[in-house]
Amino acid sequence: MATSSIFHNVVINDPKKAEAFISAIEASIADPYKTGDKPKTKVETDPNKISHIIDMWKKEAAL
């Protein structure tokens, strides 16, 4: 049903544009999921550093 609603309003009169549209559809079928880069994270375990980070957050919140 989703596909029929997508194609319902598509009108292509130029053969080159039709070929480009079909190529784009085929490419999306070949690789349907794009993976984003995951942000690099670090788990902080040092209590002094954690306390410092919390203090910085509190100072920013007070502004």
C-alpha positions in Angstrom: 0.0 0.0 0.0 2.8 2.4 0.7 4.3 1.9 -2.7 1.0 2.6 -4.4 0.7 5.9 -2.6 4.2 6.9 -3.6 3.7 6.2 -7.2 0.2 7.7 -7.3 1.4 11.3 -7.8 4.5 10.6 -9.9 4.4 11.8 -13.5 7.5 11.4 -15.6 7.5 12.4 -19.2 11.2 12.3 -20.0 12.8 8.9 -20.6 16.1 10.0 -19.0 14.3 11.1 -15.9 12.3 7.8 -15.8 15.6 5.9 -16.0 17.1 8.0 -13.2 14.0 7.4 -11.1 14.2 3.6 -11.7 17.9 3.5 -10.9 17.3 5.4 -7.6 14.5 2.9 -6.7 16.8 0.0 -7.5 19.7 1.5 -5.5 17.4 1.9 -2.5 16.3 -1.7 -2.7 19.9 -2.9 -2.9 20.9 -0.9 0.2 17.7 -0.1 2.2 19.4 0.9 5.4 21.9 3.6 5.8 24.0 3.4 8.9 25.1 6.6 10.5 28.3 7.0 12.3 27.9 6.4 16.0 29.2 9.1 18.2 32.3 8.1 20.2 31.5 7.8 23.8 33.5 7.2 26.9 32.4 5.9 30.2 34.0 7.9 32.9 34.6 6.0 36.1 36.9 8.5 38.0 34.8 10.1 40.8 36.8 13.3 40.7 36.3 13.7 37.0 32.6 12.9 37.3 32.3 15.5 40.1 34.0 18.1 37.9 31.7 17.4 35.0 28.6 17.7 37.3 30.0 21.0 38.6 30.4 22.3 35.0 26.8 21.3 34.2 25.6 23.2 37.3 27.5 26.3 36.3 26.1 26.2 32.8 22.5 25.7 34.2 23.0 28.8 36.5 23.7 31.0 33.5 
